[in-house]
C-alpha cells in the first residue's frame, strides 16, 4: 500500500457535483491513486492557493483540474492569477470544460493552461480522456519539494 504522502496531490476547482463525481470516477477507473482538495468556486480556490502561510505549510499541487464556468472568479481569472504566482507557475493545469469554443481554448492557452479537455458526452470516452490526460500530466510533473502532509484533504 502506498503511503499517502507519496500520492499525487490534485486540486479540483469545479462547482458541478455531477462533474465532480464523474472526474473522481474517471480517476478511480483509470487506476490513479491521489489526494485531492476540492473548491466549488474560484474565489475560495484563489484564497487557499495563495501561499500566505510559510513555505513549509504550503503544499504545492502536482496538478490542478479547473472548470472555466465556476462562480466567484471564473476559470480564466483563476488561471491568470495562479500562473502569476511563482510557486504555482509550473504546476500543470488542465482545463476540464464543456465549452467547445475555440476562443475559450485559445484564451486558456494564452493564460497558461497546460491542456484543454472538452468533457466527452459518452462515459467511456470521458473516463479514457481524463485518465490518459491526468496520467500524462502527473508523469511530467516535477518532484514536490514541499511538505506532503500540509494542506491535504
C-alpha positions in Angstrom: 0.0 0.0 0.0 1.3 3.4 -0.9 1.9 6.0 1.8 -0.5 8.9 1.3 2.5 11.3 1.4 3.7 9.9 -1.9 0.3 10.1 -3.7 -0.1 12.9 -6.3 -1.8 15.9 -4.9 -4.6 17.2 -7.2 -6.6 20.4 -6.7 -10.0 20.3 -8.3 -11.9 23.5 -8.9 -15.4 22.6 -10.1 -18.9 23.6 -8.9 -21.0 20.9 -10.5 -21.4 17.9 -8.2 -22.2 15.5 -11.1 -19.0 16.6 -12.8 -17.0 16.2 -9.6 -18.4 12.6 -9.3 -17.5 11.8 -12.9 -14.0 13.2 -12.6 -13.3 11.1 -9.5 -14.9 8.1 -11.2 -12.5 8.6 -14.2 -9.5 8.8 -11.9 -10.6 5.7 -10.0 -11.5 3.7 -13.2 -8.1 4.7 -14.6 -6.3 3.3 -11.5 -4.9 6.7 -10.5 -4.4 7.0 -6.7 -4.3 10.6 -5.4 -5.0 13.0 -2.6 -7.4 15.8 -3.5 -8.6 19.2 -2.3 -11.8 20.5 -3.9 -13.1 24.0 -4.4 -16.5 24.9 -5.6 -15.7 28.4 -6.7 -12.8 30.4 -8.0 -12.6 32.8 -5.0 -12.1 30.1 -2.4 -9.5 28.4 -4.6 -7.5 31.6 -5.1 -7.6 32.4 -1.3 -6.5 28.9 -0.4 -3.8 28.6 -3.1 -2.2 32.0 -2.4 0.6 30.8 -0.1 0.1 33.3 2.7 1.5 30.7 5.1 5.1 30.0 5.5 6.6 27.8 2.7 6.7 24.7 4.8 3.0 24.9 5.5 2.0 25.1 1.8 1.6 22.0 -0.3 2.2 22.8 -4.0 -0.2 20.6 -6.0 1.1 18.2 -8.6 -1.9 19.0 -10.8 -4.8 21.5 -11.0 -8.0 20.5 -12.7 -10.2 23.5 -13.4 -13.6 24.2 -15.0 -14.0 27.5 -16.8 -17.6 28.2 -15.7 -17.3 28.5 -12.0 -18.8 31.1 -9.7 -17.0 33.9 -7.8 -13.9 34.3 -10.1 -14.3 32.5 -13.4 -11.8 29.9 -14.6 -10.0 32.5 -16.8 -9.3 34.7 -13.8 -8.2 31.8 -11.8 -5.7 30.6 -14.5 -4.2 34.1 -14.7 -3.8 34.6 -11.0 -2.4 31.1 -10.4 0.1 31.5 -13.3 1.2 34.8 -11.8 2.1 33.1 -8.6 5.7 31.9 -8.8 5.1 29.0 -6.5 2.3 27.7 -8.8 3.5 28.9 -12.2 5.0 25.5 -13.1 2.1 23.3 -11.9 0.3 21.5 -14.7 -3.2 22.9 -15.1 -5.8 21.0 -17.1 -9.0 22.9 -18.1 -11.9 20.4 -18.0 -14.9 22.1 -19.5 -18.0 21.5 -21.7 -17.1 24.6 -23.8 -16.2 23.7 -27.4 -15.3 27.3 -28.1 -12.0 27.7 -30.0 -11.9 31.2 -28.4 -12.1 29.7 -24.9 -9.4 27.2 -25.8 -7.1 29.8 -27.2 -7.6 32.2 -24.2 -7.0 29.4 -21.7 -3.7 28.6 -23.6 -2.6 32.2 -23.6 -3.3 32.5 -19.9 -1.1 29.4 -19.2 -3.3 26.3 -19.2 -1.3 23.2 -19.9 -4.1 21.4 -21.7 -7.8 21.9 -22.5 -10.1 18.9 -22.2 -13.6 19.2 -23.6 -15.9 17.0 -21.5 -16.9 14.0 -23.5 -20.6 13.2 -23.6 -20.0 9.4 -23.6 -18.9 8.0 -20.2 -16.3 5.6 -21.6 -14.7 8.4 -23.7 -14.8 10.8 -20.7 -13.1 8.2 -18.4 -10.5 7.4 -21.1 -9.8 11.1 -21.9 -9.5 12.2 -18.3 -7.4 9.2 -17.2 -5.0 9.4 -20.1 -4.5 13.2 -19.7 -4.1 13.1 -15.9 -1.6 10.2 -16.1 0.4 12.1 -18.7 0.4 15.3 -16.7 1.4 13.6 -13.5 4.2 11.8 -15.2 5.7 15.0 -16.3 5.1 16.9 -13.0 8.2 18.0 -11.2 9.1 16.4 -7.9 7.4 18.1 -5.0 9.8 19.8 -2.6 7.0 20.9 -0.2 5.9 19.1 2.9 3.4 16.4 1.7 1.2 16.3 4.8 0.3 20.0 4.9 -2.9 21.2 3.3 -4.1 17.8 2.1 -7.7 16.8 2.5 
